[in-house]
Amino acid sequence: MSKKLRIGLFGFGVVGQGLYDIFTHTTDFNAEIVKICVKNPHKSRPLPADRFTFDPDDILGDPTINLVVEMINNTEDAYIIAKTALQNGKTVVSASKKMIAENLEELVALQNQYNTPILYEAAVCGSIPIIRNLEEYYDNELLYSVSGIVNGTSNYILSKIFQENLSYETALRQAQEAGFAETDPTADVGGFDALNKLCLLVTHSYGIFVKPEELFNYGIQSLSKHDIQFAKEKGLKIKLVAQTRKLTDDTITAFVMPQFIAPNDYLYSVENEYNGVAVEAAFADKQFFMGKGAGGHPTGSAVLSDISACRYDYQYEYKKHQHTRIHYTNDVILEVYVRYYQEAVLDVIPFLQIHEKYSSHNFHYIIGDINLSDLILIKSDLATQDLFIANTGKKTTASKPLTAPIFVSDQKYI
């Protein structure tokens, strides 16, 4: 038998309203939204005023509310809400990927301490049930890699560029007009949103905690017509790809970068606001998940799935953490494409080996091997240079035989 859920909802934006709309069309669910906490008392809303509160304690301090659903934009406030709810014995469902990525280890410890679950399927890839699949289905001993398009905004922009021959600037403007991109789109086009989601994918893939600042991310904001032309001449597309993969039996890596994608790749046909995740394992071979990664109803459906699981006291067990031998490293060799205008740029990028170099009066590019750890060291310098970097996807190898972890985060195993 399912238990009755009395829900306190934080946030009533696009996703919150999408969830409420789904609730009104779902029967026999044995759950009700008791109170909705919002910030702005002057904003017009499509529900009666008595459904709302402006005091978080009206939810967090109400002993009759047993489930807190958190969907707000403020990372600090979201953390306080989630932490307080868990300490008060309330189950938490959250869609705040940045908050969870930055605080996951502590939140899991609170889950264990108070025996109150926190679920966050909606924090990664909208409607795609990737977290629960990684948590329940794939053993980390047999999981080779998880890679995908996990940000709908950047994919929408790139789709417009390659399908409709738009410039980056025009495609970004259309994404903003369509409501997919914020006025300041840095989190999406800079790869930061994908980075936070990747941290969660690493945890559920391989059973270790990693912080966003430990991983490399590079976005699409410096994409130019020359990079688009290069890709098209090769019959390729450019996608912003988040990936984690096993290098040896006990070592993995992870990063977010633009990548050249060939037509035979699953990600080649993932367009617009859709997300796609490819999972490669020893015996299951390759499996592919695709669905809408943005919008109120797709994300709301993932939240609803978590709420449904809460009726039966489901929680992530983090079983991979209990016996993991996996360590994280950035000491990895990648083959990358770098487009630039001034030769001095090459003084910044420490190539290990150069495979191809092209020069014209308009632009230059170089393809060569580089250590991911070196990219992290020069990350702040890259942001000041007029260049674009993309992973060719042809090489991801440990820089030398790994007999011991080269880089281990300050993770604690459960």
C-alpha positions as CSV (number, residue, x, y, z in Angstrom):
1,M,0.0,0.0,0.0
2,S,1.2,3.5,-0.8
3,K,1.3,6.1,1.9
4,K,-0.5,9.4,1.8
5,L,1.8,12.3,0.9
6,R,1.1,15.8,2.0
7,I,3.4,18.0,0.0
8,G,4.9,21.4,0.6
9,L,6.1,23.0,-2.7
10,F,8.8,25.6,-2.9
11,G,8.7,27.6,-6.1
12,F,5.9,28.1,-8.6
13,G,7.8,29.0,-11.8
14,V,7.7,27.1,-15.0
15,V,8.5,23.7,-13.5
16,G,6.4,24.3,-10.4
17,Q,3.4,25.2,-12.4
18,G,4.1,22.3,-14.8
19,L,4.1,20.0,-11.8
20,Y,0.9,21.4,-10.4
21,D,-0.7,21.1,-13.9
22,I,0.3,17.4,-14.0
23,F,-1.1,16.9,-10.5
24,T,-4.5,18.3,-11.5
25,H,-4.7,15.7,-14.4
26,T,-3.5,12.7,-12.3
27,T,-6.1,10.7,-10.4
28,D,-5.9,8.2,-7.5
29,F,-2.3,9.4,-6.7
30,N,-2.8,9.5,-2.9
31,A,-0.9,12.8,-2.6
32,E,-1.9,16.5,-2.4
33,I,0.0,19.8,-2.6
34,V,-0.9,21.3,0.8
35,K,1.0,24.6,0.6
36,I,3.2,26.5,-1.9
37,C,5.9,28.8,-0.7
38,V,6.9,31.7,-3.0
39,K,9.0,34.8,-2.6
40,N,7.1,37.6,-4.4
41,P,3.8,38.5,-2.6
42,H,2.9,41.0,-5.4
43,K,3.1,38.6,-8.4
44,S,-0.1,37.5,-10.0
45,R,-0.7,33.8,-9.9
46,P,-3.3,31.5,-11.4
47,L,-4.3,30.0,-8.1
48,P,-6.2,31.4,-5.0
49,A,-4.1,33.4,-2.6
50,D,-4.8,31.0,0.3
51,R,-2.8,28.2,-1.6
52,F,0.4,30.2,-1.1
53,T,2.7,31.2,1.8
54,F,5.7,33.5,2.0
55,D,7.2,31.9,5.1
56,P,9.3,28.8,4.6
57,D,8.6,27.7,8.2
58,D,4.9,27.2,7.2
59,I,6.1,24.2,5.3
60,L,9.3,23.2,7.1
61,G,7.8,23.5,10.5
62,D,4.4,21.8,9.7
63,P,4.5,18.3,11.1
64,T,1.6,17.2,8.9
65,I,3.7,17.8,5.7
66,N,5.9,14.8,5.0
67,L,7.3,15.7,1.6
68,V,9.1,18.8,0.5
69,V,9.4,19.5,-3.2
70,E,12.0,22.1,-3.9
71,M,12.2,23.9,-7.3
72,I,13.7,27.3,-6.8
73,N,16.5,29.1,-8.6
74,N,18.5,30.3,-5.5
75,T,21.2,27.7,-4.7
76,E,21.8,28.9,-1.1
77,D,18.1,29.0,-0.3
78,A,17.6,25.6,-1.9
79,Y,20.3,24.1,0.2
80,I,18.8,25.5,3.5
81,I,15.4,24.2,2.5
82,A,16.7,20.7,1.7
83,K,18.9,20.4,4.7
84,T,16.2,21.7,7.1
85,A,13.6,19.4,5.6
86,L,15.8,16.3,6.0
87,Q,16.7,17.3,9.6
88,N,12.9,17.7,10.3
89,G,12.2,14.1,9.0
90,K,10.7,15.2,5.7
91,T,11.5,13.5,2.5
92,V,12.9,15.9,-0.2
93,V,12.5,15.9,-3.9
94,S,14.6,18.5,-5.7
95,A,15.3,19.7,-9.2
96,S,18.3,22.0,-8.2
97,K,21.2,20.5,-9.9
98,K,23.8,23.1,-8.8
99,M,22.7,22.9,-5.2
100,I,22.9,19.1,-5.2
101,A,26.2,18.9,-7.1
102,E,27.8,21.3,-4.6
103,N,26.4,19.6,-1.5
104,L,25.6,16.0,-2.4
105,E,28.0,14.3,0.0
106,E,26.5,16.2,2.9
107,L,22.9,15.6,1.8
108,V,23.6,11.8,1.5
109,A,25.0,11.9,5.0
110,L,21.9,13.6,6.3
111,Q,19.7,11.0,4.5
112,N,21.5,8.3,6.3
113,Q,21.5,10.1,9.7
114,Y,17.8,11.0,9.7
115,N,16.6,8.1,7.4
116,T,14.8,10.7,5.2
117,P,15.4,10.2,1.5
118,I,16.3,12.9,-1.0
119,L,15.5,12.2,-4.7
120,Y,16.6,14.4,-7.7
121,E,15.8,12.6,-11.0
122,A,14.6,16.0,-12.4
123,A,18.0,17.6,-11.8
124,V,19.5,15.7,-14.7
125,C,18.1,15.5,-18.2
126,G,14.5,16.5,-17.5
127,S,12.2,13.7,-18.5
128,I,14.9,11.0,-19.0
129,P,15.1,8.6,-16.0
130,I,18.9,8.3,-16.1
131,I,19.7,8.6,-12.4
132,R,17.5,5.8,-11.3
133,N,18.7,3.6,-14.2
134,L,22.4,4.2,-13.3
135,E,21.6,3.7,-9.6
136,E,19.7,0.4,-10.0
137,Y,20.7,-1.2,-13.2
138,Y,24.4,-0.7,-14.0
139,D,27.2,-2.1,-11.8
140,N,30.2,0.1,-11.8
141,E,32.5,-2.9,-12.4
142,L,30.9,-3.3,-15.8
143,L,30.2,0.3,-16.8
144,Y,32.6,1.7,-19.3
145,S,31.2,5.2,-20.0
146,V,28.3,7.6,-19.7
147,S,28.2,10.4,-22.2
148,G,25.5,12.7,-23.4
149,I,23.9,16.0,-24.3
150,V,22.5,17.1,-20.9
151,N,21.7,20.8,-21.5
152,G,18.7,21.6,-23.7
153,T,19.6,25.3,-24.2
154,S,23.0,24.7,-25.7
155,N,21.6,21.9,-27.9
156,Y,18.8,24.1,-29.1
157,I,21.3,26.8,-30.1
158,L,23.6,24.3,-31.9
159,S,20.6,22.7,-33.7
160,K,19.6,26.1,-35.1
161,I,23.2,26.7,-36.2
162,F,23.6,23.4,-38.1
163,Q,20.0,22.9,-39.3
164,E,19.1,26.5,-40.3
165,N,22.6,27.9,-40.9
166,L,22.1,30.6,-38.3
167,S,25.0,32.4,-36.6
168,Y,25.7,31.7,-33.0
169,E,24.5,35.1,-32.0
170,T,21.2,34.7,-33.9
171,A,20.6,31.2,-32.6
172,L,21.2,32.4,-29.0
173,R,18.7,35.3,-29.4
174,Q,16.1,32.8,-30.7
175,A,16.7,30.5,-27.7
176,Q,16.2,33.5,-25.4
177,E,13.0,34.5,-27.2
178,A,11.7,30.9,-27.0
179,G,12.3,30.9,-23.3
180,F,15.1,28.2,-23.4
181,A,18.0,30.6,-22.6
182,E,18.2,33.2,-19.8
183,T,19.1,36.9,-20.4
184,D,22.5,35.9,-19.0
185,P,23.0,32.4,-20.7
186,T,26.5,31.7,-19.2
187,A,25.4,28.8,-17.1
188,D,24.1,27.0,-20.2
189,V,26.4,28.0,-23.0
190,G,29.5,28.0,-20.7
191,G,28.9,24.3,-19.8
192,F,28.3,25.0,-16.1
193,D,24.8,23.5,-16.0
194,A,26.1,20.4,-17.8
195,L,29.0,20.3,-15.3
196,N,26.7,20.2,-12.3
197,K,24.7,17.4,-13.9
198,L,27.8,15.5,-14.7
199,C,28.8,15.5,-11.0
200,L,25.6,13.6,-10.3
201,L,26.1,11.2,-13.2
202,V,29.6,10.4,-11.9
203,T,28.2,9.6,-8.4
204,H,25.6,7.3,-9.7
205,S,27.8,5.7,-12.3
206,Y,30.9,4.9,-10.3
207,G,30.1,5.5,-6.6
208,I,32.3,8.5,-5.8
209,F,31.6,12.1,-5.0
210,V,33.2,14.8,-7.1
211,K,32.9,18.5,-6.8
212,P,32.2,20.8,-9.8
213,E,35.5,22.6,-9.3
214,E,37.4,19.3,-9.7
215,L,36.2,18.8,-13.3
216,F,36.9,20.6,-16.5
217,N,34.2,22.4,-18.4
218,Y,34.3,24.5,-21.6
219,G,31.3,25.8,-23.4
220,I,30.2,27.0,-26.8
221,Q,30.1,30.8,-26.3
222,S,33.2,31.3,-28.5
223,L,32.0,29.2,-31.4
224,S,32.6,30.9,-34.7
225,K,31.6,30.5,-38.4
226,H,35.0,28.9,-39.0
227,D,34.4,26.1,-36.5
228,I,30.9,25.5,-38.0
229,Q,32.5,25.4,-41.5
230,F,35.2,23.0,-40.4
231,A,32.6,20.6,-38.9
232,K,30.3,20.8,-41.9
233,E,33.1,20.1,-44.4
234,K,33.9,17.0,-42.4
235,G,30.3,15.9,-42.3
236,L,30.2,16.4,-38.5
237,K,28.1,18.4,-36.0
238,I,29.2,20.1,-32.8
239,K,27.5,19.1,-29.6
240,L,28.2,20.1,-26.0
241,V,28.9,16.7,-24.4
242,A,29.3,15.8,-20.8
243,Q,31.0,12.5,-20.2
244,T,32.5,10.2,-17.6
245,R,34.4,7.1,-18.5
246,K,36.6,4.4,-17.0
247,L,40.3,4.5,-17.9
248,T,41.4,1.5,-16.0
249,D,39.7,-1.0,-13.6
250,D,39.9,1.5,-10.8
251,T,40.3,4.9,-12.4
252,I,37.7,7.2,-14.1
253,T,37.7,10.7,-15.6
254,A,35.0,13.2,-16.5
255,F,34.7,16.5,-18.4
256,V,32.3,18.8,-20.4
257,M,33.4,20.1,-23.8
258,P,32.1,20.7,-27.3
259,Q,32.7,17.6,-29.4
260,F,32.6,16.8,-33.1
261,I,29.9,14.2,-33.6
262,A,29.8,11.9,-36.6
263,P,26.5,10.7,-38.2
264,N,26.9,7.2,-36.8
265,D,26.9,8.5,-33.2
266,Y,23.7,8.4,-31.2
267,L,24.0,12.0,-30.3
268,Y,24.1,13.2,-33.9
269,S,20.3,13.2,-34.2
270,V,19.5,14.7,-30.8
271,E,18.2,18.1,-31.7
272,N,16.6,21.3,-30.2
273,E,15.8,21.1,-26.5
274,Y,16.1,17.3,-26.4
275,N,18.7,15.6,-24.3
276,G,20.4,12.2,-25.0
277,V,22.5,10.0,-22.9
278,A,24.5,7.0,-24.2
279,V,25.6,4.3,-21.6
280,E,28.2,1.7,-22.5
281,A,28.6,-1.4,-20.4
282,A,30.4,-4.7,-20.7
283,F,27.5,-7.0,-21.4
284,A,24.6,-4.6,-22.2
285,D,26.8,-2.9,-24.9
286,K,25.5,0.5,-25.8
287,Q,22.1,1.8,-24.6
288,F,20.6,5.2,-25.5
289,F,18.1,7.4,-23.6
290,M,16.5,10.4,-25.2
291,G,13.9,12.8,-24.1
292,K,13.1,16.5,-23.6
293,G,15.5,18.1,-21.2
294,A,13.8,21.4,-20.8
295,G,10.4,22.8,-20.1
296,G,7.8,22.7,-17.3
297,H,6.0,19.5,-18.2
298,P,9.1,17.3,-19.0
299,T,10.8,18.3,-15.8
300,G,7.6,18.2,-13.9
301,S,7.1,14.6,-15.1
302,A,10.4,13.6,-13.6
303,V,9.5,15.3,-10.3
304,L,6.2,13.5,-10.3
305,S,8.0,10.2,-10.8
306,D,10.1,10.9,-7.7
307,I,7.0,11.8,-5.8
308,S,5.4,8.6,-6.8
309,A,8.4,6.6,-5.6
310,C,8.2,8.4,-2.3
311,R,4.8,6.9,-1.7
312,Y,6.6,3.6,-1.3
313,D,9.6,5.0,0.7
314,Y,12.0,4.6,-2.2
315,Q,15.5,6.1,-1.7
316,Y,18.8,6.0,-3.5
317,E,20.9,3.4,-1.7
318,Y,24.3,4.4,-3.1
319,K,25.3,0.8,-3.1
320,K,28.2,1.5,-5.4
321,H,29.8,3.7,-2.7
322,Q,30.0,0.8,-0.2
323,H,32.6,-1.3,-2.1
324,T,34.0,1.1,-4.7
325,R,37.7,0.9,-5.7
326,I,37.2,3.8,-8.1
327,H,39.4,6.9,-8.1
328,Y,39.1,10.1,-10.1
329,T,41.9,11.6,-12.3
330,N,42.4,14.5,-14.7
331,D,45.7,13.0,-15.9
332,V,44.2,12.1,-19.2
333,I,45.3,12.7,-22.8
334,L,42.6,14.1,-25.2
335,E,42.9,15.0,-28.9
336,V,41.5,18.5,-29.4
337,Y,40.8,21.0,-32.1
338,V,41.8,24.6,-31.4
339,R,40.7,27.5,-33.7
340,Y,42.6,30.7,-33.1
341,Y,43.6,34.0,-34.8
342,Q,46.9,35.0,-33.2
343,E,49.9,32.7,-33.1
344,A,50.6,33.8,-29.5
345,V,47.6,31.8,-28.4
346,L,49.7,28.6,-28.9
347,D,52.0,29.8,-26.1
348,V,49.1,29.4,-23.7
349,I,48.1,25.8,-24.7
350,P,50.7,23.1,-23.9
351,F,50.2,20.6,-26.7
352,L,52.0,17.3,-26.2
353,Q,51.8,16.4,-29.9
354,I,50.5,18.1,-33.0
355,H,48.7,16.0,-35.7
356,E,47.4,18.7,-38.0
357,K,47.8,22.5,-38.5
358,Y,46.1,24.8,-40.9
359,S,46.6,28.5,-41.5
360,S,44.8,31.1,-43.6
361,H,44.5,34.9,-43.6
362,N,41.2,34.5,-41.8
363,F,41.9,32.0,-39.1
364,H,44.0,29.1,-38.0
365,Y,43.4,25.8,-36.4
366,I,45.5,23.0,-34.9
367,I,44.6,19.5,-33.9
368,G,46.8,17.8,-31.3
369,D,47.0,16.0,-28.0
370,I,46.8,17.7,-24.6
371,N,46.6,16.6,-21.0
372,L,43.2,17.4,-19.4
373,S,45.0,18.4,-16.2
374,D,46.9,21.1,-18.2
375,L,43.6,22.4,-19.6
376,I,42.3,22.8,-16.0
377,L,45.4,24.7,-15.0
378,I,44.9,27.2,-17.9
379,K,41.1,27.3,-17.7
380,S,41.0,31.0,-16.6
381,D,43.5,31.9,-19.4
382,L,41.3,30.2,-22.0
383,A,38.4,32.5,-21.1
384,T,40.4,35.5,-22.1
385,Q,41.7,34.2,-25.4
386,D,39.9,34.5,-28.8
387,L,39.8,30.8,-29.5
388,F,37.5,27.8,-29.6
389,I,38.3,24.3,-28.3
390,A,36.5,21.1,-29.2
391,N,37.2,17.4,-28.4
392,T,37.6,15.4,-31.5
393,G,36.3,12.3,-29.7
394,K,39.2,10.2,-31.0
395,K,41.2,9.8,-27.9
396,T,40.6,9.6,-24.1
397,T,43.4,7.7,-22.5
398,A,45.4,7.7,-19.3
399,S,48.6,9.6,-19.7
400,K,50.6,6.7,-18.3
401,P,49.9,3.3,-16.7
402,L,48.0,3.9,-13.5
403,T,48.9,1.7,-10.6
404,A,47.7,4.2,-8.0
405,P,45.3,7.1,-8.0
406,I,46.9,10.3,-9.5
407,F,44.2,12.5,-8.2
408,V,41.7,11.7,-5.5
409,S,39.1,14.2,-4.3
410,D,38.3,14.6,-0.6
411,Q,35.5,12.2,-1.0
412,K,34.3,10.0,1.9
413,Y,32.9,6.6,1.1
414,I,29.7,5.6,2.6
